[in-house]
Amino acid sequence: MSAALKYTLGRIGLFVAVLAGLWLIDMNVFLKLMLALAFSAALSFFLLRGWRDEMAEEMASAAERRRTEKERLRSALAGDDPEPEPPTTPTDQPSR
């Protein structure tokens, strides 16, 4: 499971848990939703720190891969790259 999905599900789970706890209190539904949003955001800052850091690392590495590939493609288009890498094709399919 990706770190972004874990973190998102964790945030939603915290929101639902806090809302369930507030549901027992007699107050306006809109106020319950707003308090649940605020409390779950504060709790997620402390409780989901590891997942948030893991997600940030995944996003940073993906951005670095995209940046590297973009530079490789730019240099290939400019003619600076003497031998462009051939595209990979599946070898398990027979040629026709």
N, C-alpha and C positions, 0 to 999 in steps of 0.2 A: 504494500500500500504506500502510495507516495506521501511524503511529509506534508504537502499542502492539503491533501485530503484528510489526513489524521488531524491536523490542526483545525481545519474547518469543522470537522465532526466534533472535535473537542469543544470548540467555541459554542456550537449549537447545543451540545449536551449540557454545558454549563448554564446556558441561557434557560433551557427547559427545566433543569434542576432548581435554579433560583426562582423561576416563575412558579414552579410547583410548590415551593416553600412559601412564596408570597400569596399563593392562591387561598391559603387558609385565613389570611388577614382580611378583614372587612374594609375594603377601600375601592375606589374607582378602578375599573379594568385598565383604562389608559395609564393611570398612575402605576399600576402593577407592572405593566409592560415596560414603562420607562425605567422604573427601579430595577427590574430584572435585567434590562439592557446595561444599565450603569454598573450594577454589582457584578454581573457576569464578565464585563470587560475588565473590571479591576481584578477579579479573581483569575482570569485567564492570563493577566500580566505576570502573576506569580506562579500559578499552577502549570501553565503550558509553555514555560520558558524553553524547555528542551526541544519541544516540537517546533516552536517558532524559530529557534536557532537552526534546527535541521532544515526547515523549509527555506530559510534565508540562504543557507549554504547551497542547497539544490538550485535555487534561482540564480545565485551568483555563478555557479559552474555552468549552468545552461547559457547564461548571458556571455560568458567567456568563450564557450564553444561556438556560439553564433558569431561573435566578433572575430574569432580566428578563421572561421569558414568564410566570412564576408571578406576579410583581407586576402585570403587565398584566392577567392574568386576574382577580386579586383585585380590582383597581380596577374592572374591568368588572362584576364581580358585585356590588360595593358600589354601583354606580351613579355612580361618580366619572368614568368614561370616557364622554364624550358620544356618541362614534361608534365602536363596536367595529369592528375590521377584519373585512370579510367573509371567509369561508373561501375559499381558492383552489380552483378546480375545473379539471380538464383541459379545455382549449378545443378539443382535436383530436377529441373524441367528439361526434357529432351528438346533438341533443336529441330525445327521443321523445315 
